[in-house]
């Protein structure tokens, strides 16, 4: 299957034609008079089993990706109030409602599917979602989210992380450990958990690494989602990954307390994180909402030490985390919203911020590159914006989403000014 995308405008302003064969970019060439690439033989609307799509001069960028979602919780903000507004309040509110059986299988499938659909319309072609696994629910939510993901086969690449309940260690964690085993059997893609919430964080990390090793899976842990500088589980994670020689991908999400350390400690830990090959996911939307409520003066932003990690050579990609649930009351399932917060709250350039929600995410998720280079997977988004900065600033709804060379979603924004 081949296709040609004409009148595509790259970030440098050049107009090109993009040819795709078997889901990968086969050529990118300066536009000819009709807007197609110079390599496009005749500019015809139909080739042998192919098609010609006019992108009308819209800005073409690599498709975006979401490295950290909670699709089993998405879109429940009106049903699960969080009066305190902080992380503990969100956890307790969710446990209280879930324990009453308010989120059954069909409800979870429906909400997860709705959130996935919104991601696609916004230009996301890959998502990694954490799904609750633990006593009382086993792997039920994993099966529900997998069912939702099956609806979007060929449209959205979905990775599922088994997010284990706490505790996971000692005798009190036995049922949660059994639930993790059930989730692995059900077919998750990665092992997760929250070591900083366990009485024995190093033991939890060791167990997660052992389970992931036996199953041949990657690891993605919630790490240090708090502002207490005395907690630095990230350093222990890097140490164990290095000493065990863990052979699969590792990610650490949040890593808030690293941002509370001195520059010297940040640099030291960041160096070990990079050496261990751990990708780090700052999550500005949810952490800005949840963190810092007890710091009325010089309120921390709840972000990790992004610059130190980047300087050390670690892969740093950003996500939205929760969307319209008790952990984050807002959110549009749009990585451009995350990119805007990276510019404003993390002092990243627009170009770097966009990379952190697109190409850097794919690197961290172990996916094939989709950076608009010949040979890359043909995942890109055409957006009616003048520049990367303009796209992040305005987040226009007019977008066309291409996954493996096929247009999978289109949105058009209509505005009308009525002048008397």
C-alpha positions in Angstrom: 0.0 0.0 0.0 1.5 3.3 -1.1 0.3 6.9 -0.7 1.5 10.4 -1.4 0.9 13.4 0.9 1.3 16.6 -1.0 1.4 20.3 0.1 3.0 19.3 3.4 4.7 22.2 5.2 7.6 21.2 7.5 8.7 23.0 10.6 11.4 24.9 8.7 8.7 26.3 6.4 9.6 24.2 3.3 6.8 22.8 1.3 7.3 19.1 0.5 5.6 15.9 -0.8 5.8 12.8 1.4 5.6 9.4 -0.1 4.7 6.3 2.0 5.2 2.7 1.2 4.1 -0.1 3.5 3.6 2.2 6.4 7.0 3.9 6.2 8.2 7.1 4.7 9.9 6.3 1.4 10.8 9.8 0.3 10.5 13.4 1.2 11.1 15.9 -1.6 10.7 19.6 -2.3 7.3 20.3 -3.7 6.8 20.6 -7.4 4.3 23.1 -9.0 1.3 20.9 -8.0 2.6 20.6 -4.4 3.7 17.0 -4.7 7.3 15.9 -4.1 9.7 16.1 -7.1 10.0 12.3 -6.9 6.2 11.8 -7.4 6.2 10.7 -11.0 3.0 12.1 -12.3 1.1 13.7 -9.3 -1.9 11.6 -10.1 -4.7 11.2 -7.6 -4.4 7.4 -7.7 -1.4 5.2 -8.1 -1.2 1.4 -8.1 -3.1 0.6 -4.9 -2.2 4.0 -3.6 -3.7 7.4 -3.0 -2.8 11.1 -3.1 -3.8 13.3 -0.1 -3.5 17.1 -0.2 -2.5 18.5 3.1 -3.2 22.1 1.9 0.0 23.6 3.3 -0.8 22.7 6.9 2.2 22.2 9.3 3.3 18.6 9.4 4.9 17.3 12.6 5.7 13.9 14.0 2.7 12.3 15.6 2.4 12.8 19.3 2.4 10.1 22.0 1.2 9.8 25.6 3.8 8.0 27.8 1.7 8.0 31.0 -2.1 7.7 31.2 -4.6 6.2 33.6 -7.4 5.3 31.2 -9.2 3.1 33.7 -9.8 6.2 35.8 -10.4 8.7 33.0 -13.4 11.0 32.9 -14.7 10.4 36.4 -14.1 13.9 37.9 -17.8 14.6 38.3 -18.4 11.2 39.9 -15.5 11.1 42.3 -14.9 14.4 44.1 -11.6 15.1 45.8 -12.3 17.6 48.5 -8.7 18.0 49.7 -7.3 18.2 46.1 -4.1 16.5 47.0 -2.7 13.1 46.1 -3.8 11.3 49.3 -7.3 12.7 48.9 -7.5 11.5 45.3 -6.3 8.0 46.3 -8.8 7.8 49.1 -11.6 9.1 47.0 -10.9 6.6 44.3 -10.7 3.7 46.7 -14.0 4.6 48.4 -15.9 4.8 45.1 -14.2 1.7 43.5 -14.9 -0.4 46.6 -18.6 0.2 46.1 -18.4 -1.3 42.7 -19.2 1.9 40.9 -16.8 1.2 38.0 -17.8 -2.0 36.4 -16.4 -3.7 33.3 -18.6 -2.0 30.8 -18.2 1.4 32.4 -14.4 1.1 32.4 -14.4 -0.1 28.7 -16.6 2.8 27.7 -14.6 5.5 29.4 -11.3 4.1 28.4 -12.4 4.0 24.8 -13.7 7.6 24.9 -10.3 8.8 26.2 -8.5 6.8 23.5 -10.7 8.3 20.8 -9.9 11.8 22.1 -6.2 11.1 22.1 -6.4 10.0 18.4 -8.3 13.1 17.3 -5.6 15.2 19.0 -2.8 13.5 17.0 -1.7 10.7 19.3 -0.9 7.4 17.7 0.7 5.6 20.8 -0.2 5.6 24.5 1.1 3.9 27.6 -1.5 3.5 30.3 -1.2 2.4 33.9 -4.1 0.2 35.0 -4.9 -0.7 38.7 -4.1 -4.2 39.7 -4.5 -5.5 43.2 -6.5 -7.1 46.0 -10.2 -7.2 45.3 -10.0 -6.5 41.5 -7.1 -8.8 40.4 -6.6 -8.1 36.7 -10.2 -7.1 35.9 -9.3 -3.5 34.9 -6.5 -4.8 32.7 -9.0 -6.9 30.7 -11.4 -3.9 30.4 -8.8 -1.5 29.1 -7.5 -4.2 26.7 -11.0 -4.6 25.4 -11.2 -0.9 24.8 -7.8 -0.9 23.1 -9.0 -3.7 20.7 -11.6 -1.3 19.3 -8.7 0.9 18.0 -6.5 -1.8 16.6 -4.7 -0.3 13.6 -5.3 3.2 14.9 -3.6 3.5 18.2 -0.7 1.5 19.7 -1.5 0.8 23.3 0.9 -0.4 26.1 -0.6 -1.5 29.4 1.3 -1.2 32.7 0.2 -3.3 35.7 -0.1 -0.6 38.4 0.0 -2.6 41.6 -1.7 -1.6 44.8 0.2 -0.9 48.0 1.6 -2.6 50.0 3.5 -5.1 47.8 5.9 -6.4 50.4 5.7 -8.5 53.6 2.7 -10.7 54.3 0.3 -7.7 53.9 1.2 -7.5 50.2 0.6 -11.2 49.4 -2.8 -10.7 47.7 -1.5 -7.7 45.7 1.5 -9.8 44.5 -0.9 -12.5 43.4 -2.9 -9.9 41.5 0.3 -8.9 39.7 0.9 -12.5 38.7 -2.7 -12.6 37.3 -2.1 -9.3 35.4 1.1 -10.8 33.8 -0.9 -13.9 32.8 -3.6 -11.6 31.4 -1.1 -10.0 29.1 0.2 -6.6 30.3 3.2 -5.1 28.6 5.0 -3.7 31.6 5.2 -4.1 35.4 4.5 -1.1 37.5 4.0 0.0 41.1 4.7 2.8 43.6 7.9 2.0 45.7 7.8 5.3 47.6 4.4 4.3 49.0 5.6 1.0 50.4 7.3 0.5 53.8 10.1 -1.4 51.9 10.7 0.4 48.6 13.9 -1.4 47.8 12.2 -4.7 48.3 9.3 -3.7 46.0 11.7 -2.6 43.3 13.6 -5.9 43.6 10.3 -7.9 43.3 9.1 -5.8 40.3 12.4 -6.4 38.5 12.3 -10.1 39.2 8.7 -10.5 37.9 9.5 -8.4 34.9 12.6 -10.4 34.2 10.8 -13.7 34.4 8.0 -12.5 32.1 10.3 -10.7 29.7 8.6 -7.4 30.3 9.7 -3.8 30.8 9.3 -1.8 34.0 7.5 1.5 34.6 7.3 2.7 38.2 5.6 5.7 39.8 8.6 7.1 41.7 8.9 9.7 44.4 5.5 11.4 43.8 5.9 13.8 46.7 7.8 16.8 47.8 9.8 15.3 50.7 13.5 15.7 49.8 14.5 12.9 52.3 12.8 10.4 49.9 14.9 9.6 46.8 13.8 6.1 45.6 15.0 7.0 42.1 18.6 6.5 43.2 17.7 3.0 44.5 16.0 2.1 41.2 19.0 3.2 39.2 21.3 1.2 41.5 19.2 -2.0 41.2 18.8 -1.7 37.4 22.6 -1.4 37.1 23.5 -4.2 39.5 21.0 -6.7 38.1 21.8 -5.9 34.4 18.0 -5.8 33.8 17.6 -6.4 30.1 14.3 -4.6 29.3 13.2 -1.0 29.1 12.8 0.9 32.4 10.9 4.1 33.0 10.4 6.2 36.1 7.4 8.5 36.2 7.0 11.6 38.3 10.4 11.6 40.1 9.2 14.8 41.9 11.7 14.7 44.8 14.7 14.9 42.5 13.6 18.4 41.8 13.9 19.2 45.5 17.6 18.2 45.7 20.6 20.4 45.5 22.1 20.8 42.0 25.0 18.5 43.0 22.7 15.7 44.1 20.5 16.2 41.0 23.5 15.9 38.7 24.8 12.8 40.6 21.5 10.9 40.5 20.8 12.0 36.9 24.1 10.5 35.8 23.2 7.2 37.3 19.7 7.3 35.8 21.2 7.9 32.3 23.8 5.2 32.9 21.0 2.7 33.8 19.1 3.7 30.7 16.1 4.8 32.7 13.6 7.1 30.9 12.0 9.7 33.0 8.5 11.0 32.6 7.7 14.4 34.2 3.9 14.9 34.3 3.3 18.6 34.7 -0.5 18.7 34.5 -1.2 16.3 37.4 1.7 17.2 39.5 1.0 21.0 39.3 -2.5 20.1 40.5 -1.7 17.7 43.3 1.6 18.9 44.7 2.5 22.0 46.8 -0.8 22.6 48.5 0.9 22.8 51.9 3.5 25.2 50.7 1.8 28.6 50.7 5.2 30.4 50.2 7.4 29.7 47.2 5.1 26.9 46.2 7.1 24.1 44.4 5.9 23.2 40.9 6.1 19.5 41.6 8.3 18.8 38.6 11.5 16.7 38.5 14.9 18.0 37.7 14.3 18.1 33.9 17.4 20.1 33.0 19.8 18.0 35.1 18.4 14.8 33.5 18.7 16.2 30.0 22.3 17.4 30.7 23.1 13.9 31.9 21.8 12.4 28.6 18.8 10.6 30.0 15.7 10.3 27.8 13.1 12.7 29.3 9.6 12.6 27.8 6.5 14.2 29.2 2.9 13.1 29.6 -0.5 14.3 31.0 -1.0 11.5 33.5 -4.6 11.7 34.7 -7.4 13.3 32.7 -10.6 14.6 34.3 -10.6 12.4 37.3 -9.9 13.0 41.1 -6.2 13.2 40.4 -6.5 15.9 37.8 -9.9 17.7 37.4 -9.1 19.0 33.9 -7.0 18.0 30.9 -7.9 17.7 27.2 -6.1 14.5 26.2 -3.9 16.8 24.1 -0.1 16.6 24.3 0.0 20.2 23.1 -1.4 21.1 26.5 1.5 19.2 28.2 4.0 20.9 25.8 2.6 24.3 26.8 3.1 23.6 30.5 6.7 22.4 29.7 7.3 25.8 28.1 5.7 27.8 31.0 6.6 25.7 34.1 9.7 23.9 33.0 11.3 26.6 30.9 11.7 24.4 27.8 11.8 25.8 24.3 8.8 25.1 22.2 10.8 22.8 19.9 12.2 20.8 22.8 8.8 20.7 24.5 7.2 19.3 21.4 9.9 16.6 21.0 9.2 15.6 24.6 5.6 14.8 23.8 6.4 13.2 20.4 9.6 11.7 19.2 11.2 11.4 22.7 8.1 9.5 23.9 8.5 6.9 21.1 12.1 6.5 22.1 11.2 5.9 25.8 8.4 3.5 24.8 10.7 1.4 22.6 8.7 2.2 19.5 10.1 2.6 16.0 11.1 6.2 15.2 8.5 8.4 13.6 10.5 11.7 13.3 9.6 12.5 9.7 12.7 11.0 8.2 13.0 8.6 5.3 12.6 5.0 6.6 10.6 6.1 9.7 7.1 4.9 10.5 4.7 7.2 8.7 3.0 8.5 11.9 2.5 12.3 11.6 -0.1 15.0 12.2 -1.0 17.9 9.9 -2.2 20.9 11.9 -3.5 24.3 10.8 -0.8 26.3 12.6 2.1 28.5 11.4 4.9 27.0 13.6 5.6 24.6 16.4 5.4 27.5 18.8 2.0 28.6 17.3 0.7 25.0 17.4 1.6 24.8 21.1 0.2 28.2 21.9 -3.1 27.9 20.1 -3.7 24.2 20.0 -6.0 24.5 17.0 -8.6 21.8 16.6 -8.0 21.5 12.8 -5.8 18.4 12.5 -5.4 15.4 10.3 -3.8 12.4 11.9 -1.8 9.8 9.9 -0.9 6.4 11.3 1.3 4.2 9.3 0.6 6.2 6.2 -3.2 6.2 6.6 -5.4 9.1 7.6 -7.2 7.9 10.7 -8.8 11.0 12.0 -9.7 14.5 10.9 -11.0 17.5 12.8 -12.0 20.9 11.5 -12.3 24.0 13.6 -14.9 26.6 12.4 -15.0 30.1 13.7 -17.3 33.0 12.7 -17.4 36.5 13.8 -20.8 38.2 13.6 -20.2 41.9 13.0 -23.3 44.1 13.5 
